[in-house]
Amino acid sequence: MKALKVMATIDEQGQLTLDRPLTIDKNSRVEVIVLIPEAADLDDTSQTEALADFRQAWHEAMSGQTIPVTQLWEGIEDA
């Protein structure tokens, strides 16, 4: 089975409208899995936190507050 990821909109009647046409063999049956984001997934707070984390990491990288990758692996290799 081949998988394609396509965004779509559900209308008032519950019908799916794809954002773009599928480029597959016509008149073929398909299996559809609908992933609906939960309210928590769309929470602005989590986006704000992610942006704050990114800004902190960027600041640390630009100010030289980094750890060499070889040091990150110390102790892990022997485990």
DSSP file (Angstrom, degrees, kcal/mol; ACC not computed):
  #  RESIDUE AA STRUCTURE BP1 BP2  ACC     N-H-->O    O-->H-N    N-H-->O    O-->H-N    TCO  KAPPA ALPHA  PHI   PSI    X-CA   Y-CA   Z-CA
    1    1 A M              0   0    0      0, 0.0     2,-0.3     0, 0.0     0, 0.0   0.000 360.0 360.0 360.0 138.3    0.0    0.0    0.0
    2    2 A K        -     0   0    0      2,-0.0     2,-0.4     0, 0.0     0, 0.0  -0.801 360.0-145.4-101.8 141.6    1.3    3.5   -0.9
    3    3 A A        -     0   0    0     -2,-0.3     2,-0.4     2,-0.0     0, 0.0  -0.898  14.3-176.1-112.3 138.6    0.7    6.5    1.4
    4    4 A L        -     0   0    0     -2,-0.4     2,-0.6     2,-0.1    18,-0.0  -0.983  16.2-145.4-126.7 141.3    0.1   10.1    0.4
    5    5 A K        +     0   0    0     -2,-0.4     2,-0.4     2,-0.0    -2,-0.0  -0.942  29.5 161.9-109.7 121.5   -0.2   13.0    2.7
    6    6 A V        -     0   0    0     -2,-0.6     2,-0.2    16,-0.0    -2,-0.1  -0.999  33.4-128.7-138.6 137.4   -2.7   15.7    1.5
    7    7 A M        +     0   0    0     -2,-0.4    12,-2.7    11,-0.0    13,-0.4  -0.588  34.1 172.4 -84.1 150.1   -4.4   18.5    3.4
    8    8 A A  E     -A   18   0A   0     10,-0.3     2,-0.4    -2,-0.2    10,-0.2  -0.930  26.7-126.0-149.8 169.8   -8.2   18.8    3.1
    9    9 A T  E     -A   17   0A   0      8,-2.1     8,-2.2    -2,-0.3     2,-0.6  -0.967  15.2-139.0-123.4 140.0  -11.1   20.7    4.6
   10   10 A I  E     -A   16   0A   0     -2,-0.4     6,-0.2     6,-0.2     2,-0.0  -0.881  25.4-151.9 -97.7 123.7  -14.3   19.2    6.0
   11   11 A D    >   -     0   0    0      4,-2.5     3,-2.0    -2,-0.6    -1,-0.0  -0.166  35.5 -84.4 -86.8-175.7  -17.4   21.1    4.9
   12   12 A E  T 3  S+     0   0    0      1,-0.3    -1,-0.1     2,-0.1    -2,-0.0   0.757 128.8  52.6 -62.1 -26.8  -20.7   21.6    6.7
   13   13 A Q  T 3  S-     0   0    0      2,-0.1    -1,-0.3     0, 0.0     3,-0.1   0.397 119.9-107.4 -89.7   2.8  -22.0   18.2    5.3
   14   14 A G  S <  S+     0   0    0     -3,-2.0     2,-0.3     1,-0.3    -2,-0.1   0.619  73.2 141.7  82.4  12.2  -19.0   16.3    6.6
   15   15 A Q        -     0   0    0      1,-0.0    -4,-2.5     2,-0.0     2,-0.4  -0.666  49.2-125.5 -89.8 142.7  -17.5   15.9    3.1
   16   16 A L  E     -A   10   0A   0     -2,-0.3     2,-0.5    -6,-0.2    -6,-0.2  -0.689  18.9-167.8 -86.1 137.0  -13.7   16.2    2.5
   17   17 A T  E     -A    9   0A   0     -8,-2.2    -8,-2.1    -2,-0.4     2,-0.1  -0.976  19.3-137.5-123.0 116.0  -12.4   18.6   -0.1
   18   18 A L  E     -A    8   0A   0     -2,-0.5   -10,-0.3   -10,-0.2     4,-0.0  -0.419   9.4-133.4 -72.5 145.3   -8.7   18.0   -0.9
   19   19 A D  S    S+     0   0    0    -12,-2.7    -1,-0.1     1,-0.2   -11,-0.1   0.752  91.4  12.6 -69.1 -24.0   -6.5   21.1   -1.2
   20   20 A R  S    S-     0   0    0    -13,-0.4    -1,-0.2     0, 0.0     2,-0.0  -0.988  91.3 -94.1-149.0 154.3   -5.0   19.6   -4.5
   21   21 A P        -     0   0    0      0, 0.0     2,-0.3     0, 0.0    -2,-0.0  -0.338  41.3-113.4 -67.8 150.4   -6.0   16.8   -6.8
   22   22 A L        -     0   0    0      1,-0.1     2,-0.9     2,-0.0   -16,-0.0  -0.656  14.9-144.4 -82.1 139.2   -4.4   13.4   -6.3
   23   23 A T        +     0   0    0     -2,-0.3     2,-0.2     3,-0.0    -1,-0.1  -0.583  61.6 106.5-103.5  69.2   -2.0   12.3   -9.1
   24   24 A I  S    S-     0   0    0     -2,-0.9     2,-0.1     1,-0.1    -2,-0.0  -0.771  82.7 -57.7-132.6 176.7   -2.8    8.6   -9.0
   25   25 A D    >   -     0   0    0     -2,-0.2     3,-0.5     1,-0.1    -1,-0.1  -0.369  61.8-122.7 -58.5 133.8   -4.8    6.1  -11.1
   26   26 A K  T 3  S+     0   0    0      1,-0.2     3,-0.1    -2,-0.1    -1,-0.1  -0.354  87.0  28.5 -77.2 160.7   -8.3    7.3  -11.5
   27   27 A N  T 3  S+     0   0    0      1,-0.2     2,-0.4    -2,-0.1    -1,-0.2   0.829  88.9 132.8  59.0  36.5  -11.4    5.2  -10.5
   28   28 A S    <   -     0   0    0     -3,-0.5    -1,-0.2    -4,-0.0     2,-0.2  -0.902  58.3-115.4-116.7 149.5   -9.5    3.4   -7.8
   29   29 A R        -     0   0    0     -2,-0.4     2,-0.3    -3,-0.1     0, 0.0  -0.527  34.2-170.9 -78.5 146.7  -10.6    2.7   -4.2
   30   30 A V        -     0   0    0     -2,-0.2     2,-0.5     2,-0.0    -1,-0.0  -0.939  22.6-127.2-134.6 157.8   -8.5    4.3   -1.4
   31   31 A E        -     0   0    0     -2,-0.3     2,-0.5     2,-0.0    -2,-0.0  -0.916  27.1-155.3-103.5 132.4   -8.4    4.0    2.3
   32   32 A V        -     0   0    0     -2,-0.5     2,-0.5     2,-0.0    -2,-0.0  -0.929  12.2-171.8-115.8 130.1   -8.7    7.4    4.2
   33   33 A I        -     0   0    0     -2,-0.5     2,-0.6     2,-0.0    -2,-0.0  -0.987  13.8-154.3-116.3 124.0   -7.4    8.1    7.6
   34   34 A V        -     0   0    0     -2,-0.5     2,-0.6     2,-0.0    -2,-0.0  -0.878   4.4-163.3-104.2 122.3   -8.4   11.5    9.0
   35   35 A L        -     0   0    0     -2,-0.6    -2,-0.0     2,-0.0     0, 0.0  -0.924   7.2-168.6-105.4 117.3   -6.2   13.1   11.6
   36   36 A I        -     0   0    0     -2,-0.6     2,-0.1     0, 0.0    -2,-0.0  -0.923  21.5-125.6-110.0 120.5   -8.0   15.9   13.5
   37   37 A P        -     0   0    0      0, 0.0     2,-0.1     0, 0.0     5,-0.0  -0.374  23.9-130.0 -64.4 140.2   -5.8   18.2   15.7
   38   38 A E    >>  -     0   0    0      1,-0.1     3,-1.0    -2,-0.1     4,-0.9  -0.467  26.5-104.1 -83.7 162.6   -7.0   18.4   19.3
   39   39 A A  G >4 S+     0   0    0      1,-0.3     3,-0.8     2,-0.2     4,-0.2   0.860 122.2  57.6 -55.3 -37.8   -7.4   21.8   20.9
   40   40 A A  G >4 S+     0   0    0      1,-0.2     3,-1.1     2,-0.2    -1,-0.3   0.831 100.2  57.9 -64.0 -31.5   -4.2   21.3   22.9
   41   41 A D  G <4 S+     0   0    0     -3,-1.0    -1,-0.2     1,-0.2    -2,-0.2   0.777 109.3  44.8 -68.0 -25.9   -2.3   20.9   19.6
   42   42 A L  G << S+     0   0    0     -4,-0.9    -1,-0.2    -3,-0.8     2,-0.2   0.280  82.7 134.9-100.2   8.7   -3.5   24.3   18.5
   43   43 A D    <>  -     0   0    0     -3,-1.1     4,-1.2    -4,-0.2     3,-0.3  -0.412  49.8-149.9 -66.6 125.8   -2.7   26.0   21.8
   44   44 A D  H  > S+     0   0    0      1,-0.2     4,-2.5    -2,-0.2     5,-0.2   0.792  94.4  65.6 -64.9 -28.4   -0.9   29.4   21.4
   45   45 A T  H  > S+     0   0    0      1,-0.2     4,-2.7     2,-0.2    -1,-0.2   0.919  99.8  49.4 -61.6 -43.4    0.8   28.8   24.7
   46   46 A S  H  > S+     0   0    0     -3,-0.3     4,-2.3     1,-0.2    -1,-0.2   0.873 111.3  49.6 -65.5 -35.3    2.7   25.8   23.4
   47   47 A Q  H  X S+     0   0    0     -4,-1.2     4,-2.3     2,-0.2    -1,-0.2   0.895 111.1  50.0 -66.5 -39.8    3.8   27.9   20.3
   48   48 A T  H  X S+     0   0    0     -4,-2.5     4,-2.2     2,-0.2    -2,-0.2   0.912 111.9  47.7 -64.1 -42.8    4.9   30.7   22.7
   49   49 A E  H  X S+     0   0    0     -4,-2.7     4,-2.6     2,-0.2    -2,-0.2   0.905 111.1  50.8 -64.9 -41.7    6.9   28.2   24.8
   50   50 A A  H  X S+     0   0    0     -4,-2.3     4,-2.4     1,-0.2    -2,-0.2   0.905 110.9  48.9 -62.8 -41.4    8.5   26.7   21.7
   51   51 A L  H  X S+     0   0    0     -4,-2.3     4,-2.6     2,-0.2    -1,-0.2   0.902 111.1  49.8 -65.6 -40.8    9.5   30.1   20.4
   52   52 A A  H  X S+     0   0    0     -4,-2.2     4,-2.3     2,-0.2    -2,-0.2   0.911 111.1  49.6 -63.4 -42.6   11.0   31.0   23.8
   53   53 A D  H  X S+     0   0    0     -4,-2.6     4,-2.5     2,-0.2    -2,-0.2   0.909 111.6  49.0 -61.8 -42.6   12.9   27.7   23.9
   54   54 A F  H  X S+     0   0    0     -4,-2.4     4,-2.9     2,-0.2     5,-0.2   0.928 110.3  50.3 -63.3 -44.8   14.2   28.4   20.4
   55   55 A R  H  X S+     0   0    0     -4,-2.6     4,-2.5     1,-0.2    -2,-0.2   0.908 111.3  48.9 -61.0 -41.5   15.3   31.9   21.3
   56   56 A Q  H  X S+     0   0    0     -4,-2.3     4,-2.4     2,-0.2    -1,-0.2   0.935 113.3  46.4 -62.8 -46.7   17.1   30.7   24.4
   57   57 A A  H  X S+     0   0    0     -4,-2.5     4,-2.5     1,-0.2    -2,-0.2   0.903 112.4  50.4 -62.8 -41.3   18.9   28.0   22.3
   58   58 A W  H  X S+     0   0    0     -4,-2.9     4,-2.7     2,-0.2    -1,-0.2   0.920 110.3  50.1 -63.1 -44.0   19.8   30.5   19.6
   59   59 A H  H  X S+     0   0    0     -4,-2.5     4,-1.8    -5,-0.2     6,-0.2   0.924 111.5  48.5 -59.4 -45.7   21.2   32.9   22.2
   60   60 A E  H  <>S+     0   0    0     -4,-2.4     5,-2.6     1,-0.2    -2,-0.2   0.906 113.0  47.4 -62.8 -41.8   23.3   30.1   23.7
   61   61 A A  H ><5S+     0   0    0     -4,-2.5     3,-1.0     1,-0.2    -2,-0.2   0.917 113.7  46.8 -65.7 -43.1   24.6   29.0   20.3
   62   62 A M  H 3<5S+     0   0    0     -4,-2.7    -1,-0.2     1,-0.2    -2,-0.2   0.772 112.6  49.9 -72.3 -25.2   25.5   32.6   19.3
   63   63 A S  T 3<5S-     0   0    0     -4,-1.8    -1,-0.2    -5,-0.2    -2,-0.2   0.303 117.7-109.1 -97.0   9.3   27.2   33.4   22.6
   64   64 A G  T < 5S+     0   0    0     -3,-1.0     2,-1.6    -4,-0.2    -3,-0.2   0.637  73.1 139.7  78.4  14.0   29.3   30.3   22.5
   65   65 A Q      < +     0   0    0     -5,-2.6     2,-0.3    -6,-0.2    -1,-0.2  -0.417  37.6 125.4 -87.7  61.7   27.5   28.5   25.3
   66   66 A T        -     0   0    0     -2,-1.6    -5,-0.0    -5,-0.1     0, 0.0  -0.757  55.4-135.3-119.3 163.9   27.7   25.1   23.5
   67   67 A I        -     0   0    0     -2,-0.3     5,-0.1     3,-0.0    -2,-0.0  -0.978  31.6-112.0-118.3 129.9   28.9   21.7   24.3
   68   68 A P    >>  -     0   0    0      0, 0.0     4,-1.4     0, 0.0     3,-0.7  -0.289  23.4-123.2 -59.1 145.1   31.0   19.7   21.8
   69   69 A V  H 3> S+     0   0    0      1,-0.3     4,-1.3     2,-0.2     3,-0.2   0.867 111.3  59.8 -58.3 -38.0   29.2   16.7   20.4
   70   70 A T  H 34 S+     0   0    0      1,-0.2     4,-0.4     2,-0.2    -1,-0.3   0.856 103.9  51.0 -60.5 -34.1   32.0   14.4   21.5
   71   71 A Q  H X4 S+     0   0    0     -3,-0.7     3,-0.8     1,-0.2    -1,-0.2   0.837 103.0  59.4 -72.1 -32.5   31.4   15.5   25.1
   72   72 A L  H 3< S+     0   0    0     -4,-1.4    -1,-0.2     1,-0.2    -2,-0.2   0.840 104.5  51.0 -62.1 -32.8   27.7   14.7   24.8
   73   73 A W  T >X S+     0   0    0     -4,-1.3     4,-1.5    -3,-0.1     3,-1.5   0.585  80.9 118.2 -83.5 -10.2   28.5   11.1   24.0
   74   74 A E  T <4 S+     0   0    0     -3,-0.8    -3,-0.0    -4,-0.4    -4,-0.0  -0.354  86.2   9.3 -59.8 130.2   30.8   10.7   27.0
   75   75 A G  T 34 S+     0   0    0     -2,-0.1     4,-0.3     1,-0.1    -1,-0.3   0.093 115.9  79.3  87.7 -23.9   29.5    8.0   29.3
   76   76 A I  T X4 S+     0   0    0     -3,-1.5     3,-0.9     2,-0.2    -2,-0.2   0.849  83.4  60.3 -82.4 -36.0   26.9    6.9   26.8
   77   77 A E  T 3< S+     0   0    0     -4,-1.5    -1,-0.2     1,-0.3    -3,-0.1   0.829 106.4  47.2 -61.6 -32.7   29.2    4.9   24.6
   78   78 A D  T 3         0   0    0      1,-0.2    -1,-0.3     0, 0.0    -2,-0.2   0.608 360.0 360.0 -85.3 -12.3   30.0    2.6   27.6
   79   79 A A    <         0   0    0     -3,-0.9    -1,-0.2    -4,-0.3    -2,-0.2   0.491 360.0 360.0 -76.0 360.0   26.4    2.0   28.6
